[in-house]
Amino acid sequence: MPAWWWNRLRHRLRQTWRALWARPKPRDLAAARQVLGPRLWVLFARQARPDQAHALEVWQRVRAAGGDRTAQQAALLHDVGKARVPLRLWQRIAAVLGRACCPARARAWGQGPPRGWRTAFVVAEQHPTWGATWARQAGADEAVALLIAHHHDPAPTALPPRLHAAWALLKAADEDQPLPTPPRA
């Protein structure tokens, strides 16, 4: 297997391990609540505790890199669609491993309704769309919804050019990669 594959797998395994012990800190939750406001906070609160902890980590990286309010809100809500179908830990692990070792097959398994053994793959594949829909319904800016909807895309081709920098920042923060340098004003 190529080195990039092992690095990605290692990242996902670390993320799973951290999720087991995730405990969002009250001060982080309070700060996130200020960024989101009351209507979007309701969405954040739908997430499972490990997903909240992950969202807070992504948000902190985006904020530290100078991400604007749009990027910060998207960071806090990028995985909110996963709350539509709660998964057990073993299901999450199966989806992560499946996406790492056979991504094309995992994408195919992720089509259709979330039923049976394919449930975790459907959630992994469709949660960006579900989350973007919820964000729009809660009154999020369209830019936030677009970033949520496309945060797993390999390139920002479906986004307007004004969102490319925010997308790159969100994607790097979510994947625990080096963050892009923010543009100078």
Summary of the structure (lengths in Angstrom):
residues: 185
radius of gyration: 15.7
end to end distance: 42.0
largest distance: 50.3
contacts: 567
relative contact order: 0.14
helix: 72%
strand: 0%
